[in-house]
């Protein structure tokens, strides 16, 4: 199971939100590149990069900074935030992004079908849930679409991988929504990356038990920035754990 450290970019800095709310923003670093290098040196095998400004505007706002990170780290980078067109996906891949995360525009089924067919495994579906429904536009709008049905529809279109975030857990440091993740894994054949709520190595070990069912990774953000645990230790502990 991949443990994927998150770097959320806001106004050129590393920031974290609570439940996706921009009113509850905390800045952790003025130097996102040094943070990316730190996570790479700690053993991260992938980095999760989000342009928070782009998530609201619908286009990348921290592109020069994203490019700098891509040029200076060797591990694959998955990038999301403001990915709402085919051109933006192509631009991100051209600049060296390994995986492009797309969220809000997925509610447009024709668009989803087109890009999934064109970009295949280079795309990761970002499905964010609020009160059981899919949320879009940087989590500022809640649709009437149930997240399980939505994921099933994406699977039917040929999508392979989903990052699932329960917004209620994000940034709360109270553990992930394990039951929701189990439900997704039991009802779909998708590869799932869990996001939101991880607060300890124990949380990661709970998620590790779901690896046999199709969980391939867990994104960790605030817990790392609040020094709840050490990334290197977490990766080593999870990697060697087989008792599940």
BANUSE-914638 format. One record per residue (C-alpha): residue number from 1; x negated, y negated, z negated; residue in one letter. Coordinates in nm, 3 decimals, m for minus. Example, Ala and Ser with C-alpha at 12.3 -4.5 7.8 and 13.67 -1.06 7.14 Angstrom:
BANUSE-914638
  nr    east   north      up rest
   1  m1.230   0.450  m0.780    A
   2  m1.367   0.106  m0.714    S
***
This chain:
BANUSE-914638
  nr    east   north      up rest
   1   0.000   0.000   0.000    X
   2  m0.136  m0.337   0.099    X
   3  m0.155  m0.606  m0.166    X
   4  m0.126  m0.925   0.035    X
   5  m0.216  m1.256  m0.131    X
   6  m0.003  m1.550  m0.021    X
   7  m0.128  m1.894   0.068    X
   8   0.156  m2.143   0.108    X
   9   0.053  m2.466   0.277    X
  10   0.223  m2.793   0.186    X
  11   0.078  m3.128   0.294    X
  12  m0.258  m2.958   0.354    X
  13  m0.273  m2.808   0.005    X
  14  m0.200  m2.470  m0.155    X
  15   0.137  m2.497  m0.326    X
  16   0.394  m2.261  m0.473    X
  17   0.766  m2.314  m0.503    X
  18   1.012  m2.161  m0.747    X
  19   1.295  m1.976  m0.571    X
  20   1.200  m2.163  m0.256    X
  21   1.308  m2.496  m0.404    X
  22   1.090  m2.789  m0.292    X
  23   1.190  m2.980  m0.607    X
  24   0.992  m2.722  m0.806    X
  25   0.658  m2.743  m0.631    X
  26   0.322  m2.688  m0.797    X
  27  m0.009  m2.755  m0.623    X
  28  m0.287  m2.508  m0.702    X
  29  m0.568  m2.617  m0.470    X
  30  m0.671  m2.895  m0.235    X
  31  m0.887  m2.649  m0.040    X
  32  m0.683  m2.370   0.123    X
  33  m0.989  m2.237   0.310    X
  34  m1.179  m2.168  m0.011    X
  35  m0.871  m1.990  m0.148    X
  36  m0.852  m1.771   0.164    X
  37  m1.220  m1.683   0.131    X
  38  m1.171  m1.607  m0.238    X
  39  m0.894  m1.357  m0.164    X
  40  m1.097  m1.200   0.116    X
  41  m1.398  m1.158  m0.113    X
  42  m1.172  m0.999  m0.375    X
  43  m1.089  m0.724  m0.128    X
  44  m0.766  m0.838   0.036    X
  45  m0.707  m0.647   0.359    X
  46  m0.455  m0.901   0.487    X
  47  m0.359  m1.261   0.402    X
  48  m0.006  m1.399   0.407    X
  49  m0.006  m1.759   0.530    X
  50   0.304  m1.980   0.528    X
  51   0.341  m2.333   0.660    X
  52   0.603  m2.465   0.415    X
  53   0.628  m2.796   0.601    X
  54   0.690  m2.601   0.920    X
  55   0.962  m2.392   0.757    X
  56   1.167  m2.709   0.719    X
  57   1.074  m2.889   1.041    X
  58   1.079  m2.590   1.277    X
  59   0.723  m2.638   1.402    X
  60   0.377  m2.590   1.250    X
  61   0.264  m2.894   1.052    X
  62  m0.067  m2.760   0.916    X
  63  m0.207  m2.619   1.241    X
  64  m0.563  m2.755   1.213    X
  65  m0.590  m2.607   0.865    X
  66  m0.445  m2.275   0.982    X
  67  m0.703  m2.268   1.263    X
  68  m0.984  m2.332   1.017    X
  69  m0.872  m2.039   0.802    X
  70  m0.841  m1.810   1.105    X
  71  m1.194  m1.896   1.216    X
  72  m1.350  m1.840   0.876    X
  73  m1.194  m1.519   0.746    X
  74  m1.232  m1.176   0.903    X
  75  m0.925  m1.004   0.759    X
  76  m0.597  m1.010   0.956    X
  77  m0.367  m1.304   0.886    X
  78   0.012  m1.294   0.905    X
  79   0.164  m1.637   0.962    X
  80   0.513  m1.774   0.911    X
  81   0.693  m2.102   0.859    X
  82   0.860  m2.282   1.148    X
  83   0.835  m1.998   1.400    X
  84   1.149  m2.060   1.603    X
  85   1.047  m2.028   1.966    X
  86   0.867  m1.794   2.203    X
  87   0.611  m2.066   2.273    X
  88   0.521  m2.097   1.903    X
  89   0.473  m1.720   1.878    X
  90   0.243  m1.723   2.181    X
  91   0.049  m2.020   2.042    X
  92  m0.005  m1.850   1.706    X
  93  m0.124  m1.525   1.866    X
  94  m0.353  m1.716   2.103    X
  95  m0.519  m1.886   1.806    X
  96  m0.597  m1.553   1.641    X
  97  m0.302  m1.475   1.415    X
  98  m0.267  m1.097   1.380    X
  99   0.105  m1.094   1.299    X
 100   0.366  m1.366   1.342    X
 101   0.650  m1.378   1.090    X
 102   0.982  m1.496   1.226    X
 103   1.286  m1.561   1.013    X
 104   1.556  m1.818   1.082    X
 105   1.591  m1.763   1.458    X
 106   1.653  m1.392   1.405    X
 107   2.021  m1.470   1.351    X
 108   2.033  m1.537   1.727    X
 109   2.066  m1.178   1.849    X
 110   1.982  m1.255   2.213    X
 111   1.665  m1.434   2.108    X
 112   1.572  m1.155   1.867    X
 113   1.615  m0.887   2.132    X
 114   1.399  m1.083   2.376    X
 115   1.106  m1.150   2.146    X
 116   1.105  m0.805   1.985    X
 117   1.082  m0.651   2.330    X
 118   0.809  m0.893   2.439    X
 119   0.584  m0.906   2.130    X
 120   0.656  m0.571   1.963    X
 121   0.432  m0.485   1.668    X
 122   0.279  m0.834   1.663    X
 123   0.603  m0.959   1.508    X
 124   0.714  m0.920   1.148    X
 125   1.078  m0.990   1.065    X
 126   1.117  m1.222   0.768    X
 127   1.445  m1.142   0.595    X
 128   1.520  m1.362   0.295    X
 129   1.823  m1.287   0.079    X
 130   2.019  m1.513  m0.152    X
 131   2.314  m1.359  m0.339    X
 132   2.303  m1.066  m0.099    X
 133   2.323  m1.286   0.212    X
 134   2.055  m1.389   0.462    X
 135   1.910  m1.736   0.401    X
 136   1.750  m1.946   0.676    X
 137   1.584  m2.284   0.743    X
 138   1.325  m2.259   0.468    X
 139   1.588  m2.099   0.241    X
 140   1.795  m2.417   0.246    X
 141   2.098  m2.256   0.418    X
 142   2.280  m1.937   0.324    X
 143   2.457  m1.745   0.601    X
 144   2.746  m1.501   0.565    X
 145   2.534  m1.212   0.693    X
 146   2.457  m0.928   0.452    X
 147   2.085  m0.849   0.445    X
 148   2.121  m0.471   0.481    X
 149   2.339  m0.499   0.792    X
 150   2.101  m0.761   0.928    X
 151   1.796  m0.538   0.883    X
 152   1.980  m0.247   1.047    X
 153   2.061  m0.467   1.344    X
 154   1.696  m0.571   1.379    X
 155   1.592  m0.207   1.361    X
 156   1.836  m0.122   1.639    X
 157   1.673  m0.392   1.852    X
 158   1.334  m0.222   1.807    X
 159   1.182  m0.417   1.519    X
 160   0.932  m0.217   1.312    X
 161   0.838  m0.424   1.007    X
 162   1.030  m0.646   0.764    X
 163   0.910  m0.875   0.487    X
 164   1.200  m0.874   0.244    X
 165   1.229  m1.153  m0.011    X
 166   1.495  m1.176  m0.279    X
 167   1.491  m1.551  m0.332    X
 168   1.622  m1.517  m0.688    X
 169   1.296  m1.347  m0.788    X
 170   1.053  m1.565  m0.595    X
 171   0.814  m1.755  m0.818    X
 172   0.993  m1.637  m1.133    X
 173   0.724  m1.388  m1.245    X
 174   0.991  m1.150  m1.377    X
 175   0.935  m0.857  m1.144    X
 176   1.057  m0.776  m0.791    X
 177   1.410  m0.665  m0.704    X
 178   1.317  m0.298  m0.686    X
 179   1.676  m0.178  m0.646    X
 180   1.730  m0.393  m0.337    X
 181   1.405  m0.265  m0.187    X
 182   1.506   0.095  m0.260    X
 183   1.842   0.034  m0.092    X
 184   1.675  m0.103   0.222    X
 185   1.434   0.191   0.236    X
 186   1.717   0.442   0.191    X
 187   1.933   0.292   0.465    X
 188   1.673   0.206   0.731    X
 189   1.357   0.349   0.884    X
 190   1.178   0.016   0.885    X
 191   0.837  m0.050   0.734    X
 192   0.901  m0.284   0.442    X
 193   0.676  m0.542   0.278    X
 194   0.812  m0.656  m0.059    X
 195   0.794  m1.023  m0.148    X
 196   0.899  m1.215  m0.458    X
 197   0.869  m1.165  m0.831    X
 198   0.547  m0.964  m0.869    X
 199   0.404  m1.065  m1.206    X
 200   0.166  m0.785  m1.307    X
 201  m0.031  m0.483  m1.192    X
 202   0.247  m0.272  m1.346    X
 203   0.493  m0.432  m1.100    X
 204   0.262  m0.330  m0.816    X
 205   0.241   0.026  m0.946    X
 206   0.622   0.044  m0.953    X
 207   0.629  m0.066  m0.591    X
 208   0.350   0.179  m0.506    X
 209   0.592   0.463  m0.586    X
 210   0.803   0.348  m0.292    X
 211   0.516   0.387  m0.047    X
 212   0.629   0.741   0.042    X
 213   0.969   0.597   0.141    X
 214   0.826   0.335   0.377    X
 215   0.701   0.045   0.166    X
 216   0.372  m0.061   0.324    X
 217   0.282  m0.372   0.125    X
 218   0.357  m0.626  m0.144    X
 219   0.300  m1.000  m0.120    X
 220   0.163  m1.164  m0.433    X
 221   0.159  m1.536  m0.490    X
 222   0.227  m1.721  m0.812    X
 223   0.098  m1.440  m1.035    X
 224  m0.248  m1.479  m0.881    X
 225  m0.247  m1.857  m0.909    X
 226  m0.131  m1.839  m1.269    X
 227  m0.407  m1.584  m1.343    X
 228  m0.163  m1.314  m1.453    X
 229  m0.401  m1.054  m1.310    X
 230  m0.717  m1.022  m1.103    X
 231  m0.668  m0.941  m0.733    X
 232  m0.977  m0.720  m0.708    X
 233  m0.870  m0.516  m1.010    X
 234  m0.514  m0.488  m0.878    X
 235  m0.628  m0.359  m0.539    X
 236  m0.864  m0.106  m0.695    X
 237  m0.599   0.014  m0.944    X
 238  m0.327   0.054  m0.683    X
 239  m0.562   0.220  m0.433    X
 240  m0.667   0.492  m0.677    X
 241  m0.321   0.556  m0.821    X
 242  m0.159   0.878  m0.697    X
 243   0.067   0.950  m0.996    X
 244   0.402   0.883  m0.834    X
***
